Amino acid sequence: MTQPLEHYLKLHYPATLVAEPEGGYTALIPDLPGCVTVGQTGDQAMEMLEDARHLWLETAYQYGDAIPLPNIAGQDQ
């Protein structure tokens, strides 16, 4: 059964931050395919990733796509 959108928005999805050799940073959420962004600083990339996460979840919810749960051992879901 699908949970309300707010349920998914409250979940903590682990993020990966990668310093790029040419400068800047790439931030992504491995559990949400295609949820990726870039920024000039690590902080900027992570802030933008939060916006990308919200948009990813809202879009998936709107279209009835499956929303994967975070891959965190022991997290209450």
N, C-alpha and C positions, 0 to 999 in steps of 0.2 A: 504494500500500500504506500502511496506517495505521501510524504510529509508536507506540511506547509513550507513555502519558500523560506520563511524566517528560520525554520529548523536548519536548513542547509547553509544559510548565511551565517549562522552562529558557530558552525563547525570550524575547527582549526585544521587547515590543510598545510602540511609542511611545505616550505618553499626552498628552492635552491638558488643561490646567488653565485654567478660566475664572473670573475674579472676577465674582460676580453683583452687579448694581447695588443690590439690596436687602440685600446682605451675604452672607457665606459664599462657598463655592467649589463649582463643579461640576468633577468629574474624569471623563474618559472615555477609552476606547481605541477610536479610529475603526475599527480593523481587526476588532474584535469587536462586532458590532451589538448594542446594548442593554447593553453593559458600561459602566455609568455609576453614579456615586455622588456624594454631596454631603458637605461638611464645613464646620465653622465656620471653620477655617483651611486654608490650602493644604496644609500638612503633614498635617493630619488627613484631608483629602480624598484625598491621594495614598496614605496608609496604607490607607484603606478601599478604594481602587481596587485595591490589590494583593490584598486578600481577594476582591474582586469578580472579578478576573481568574482567580484560582484556581478559584472556584466556576463561572464561565462555562466554563472549559476542562474541568473535571471533568464538568459536566453534559452538554456537547456530546459528550465522549468516551463517557460512559455510554450516551447515546442513539444513538450512531453518526452524529451530525451531522458535516458537513464542518467542519473547523477551519482557518480561513484562516491562512496564514503572515503574519508581520509584513511590512509594506510598507516595507522598508528596503533601499535600494540597497547592494549589496555585502556584505550579511550572510551569513555561512555558515549554511546551513540543512541 
